[in-house]
């Protein structure tokens, strides 16, 4: 019988929150302390024992890793122990949910595969920089009038994050801004848009600087919005641009100080 380790339980947590994770991301971020062959063997053992299952990714024919109901049961048994023993992963404080909040999924939507990959990688990239208490939208979907892709903490700030990986129109952003303005359950200090492509980055920057929305009185709403580039995060830098005030801040430097105090 396979003995489930703390690292296995942590893997189950991530899989249950993300619904599934591409094997390359698991190896790079959760398996970084193992030799690759050793981590592959561990995943194979977990699969053989029924804790995880593999599905072929039609985009590259590599494996997508899904949790099973058995993984959820074991995670529930390990929940209190894991929460006490593992408060951080690398530089980030972890947010824990009761196992009853998780729903095991066994399928995927083809058109969303690339975006799901980017969102999961974005989570790992930002956690490695040191943002805290990441909550993916799968854990609060439809709870707010505008659902960001994720919520995280930055020191004492609560931030929303939206990944933009395709071209959007002004009306799409206008709906976002109105939706965020109507959110009452949570007060976002900043609302980040992370851009995969530079043209879209410049488009939103111009909207925030120069456009007015009749449903939103004045310009106070503009002060919350920040934009950043996915490429910067891949290079280990969290560069935040404030379009309305025309400011740029290297948040990764702030996180170095913040992490030193953790």
Phi, psi and omega in degrees: 000135183284129177275123181277125182266173175299319179296324176296314181297322177294321174302315180299320178303311181295318180296319181294327180280321182275346184079317171198159181221137176297139185299327179297322179289322177299313182297319185288320189253317180266341180254017186292339179273357180253158161290147186303317181296323180293319181291322177298319179296322179295315178298320179297321178294319178295324177293315181299324182274358174088017179273331178226163175224154180254141168230143179286133174277116183293346181282327182220003178065017172266176187273139163261132184257123180249146170280162176243173176299328178296321177297319179296319179297314180294320178300320178297320179292327184266357191305306183296319179296314182295317182298325179281324186276326185239091179271337181227152167237118188056246185257006189245139170283137184264143173264128180250140178243148173299141181304333180295343179281348184268142174239124180281126179249149181236014183221174177213161177258121187306314185293342182263000187299313183295317179297319177299320178300311182297319181294320179293317178296321178302318177301310181297318180299315183285326175294322180292333175285332174123011174289154189246159168053050180295130177233114178282156185296344175297341183265353180215018187307133180069013177279333183243163179292337173225118182264111173290168177293329179199164174233141178212169178251142178230093190064237179269002183268142172255124188236147173258151179224138180230126177266127178247109183241010176209162184292133178239159179263165179305319182298327178296315179291323178302316177299319178301310184298318178295317179299314179296325179296333181269357179290122182249336187284339184215140181256103179283124175292315177223151177238113184263139168245122180255124188251133175280333185232141186295323182300319179291326176301311181293326181297313180290324177302317179294321179298312183294322181287320197240346185261152176240148181238121189298331180286346182246115184283134175072201183238006183302325182298332184292336186291339183280340192273136178229149177232151182210165183250135179302320181302320179298317180295322177298332179267014175081020181234130175254091182262118183256128177252130176256096187298319186294322180262001179055051181237150176232134181228134174272093183293333180299329176289321176297321181293330177299316178293318181296318180293327180296334182269353183288000000 
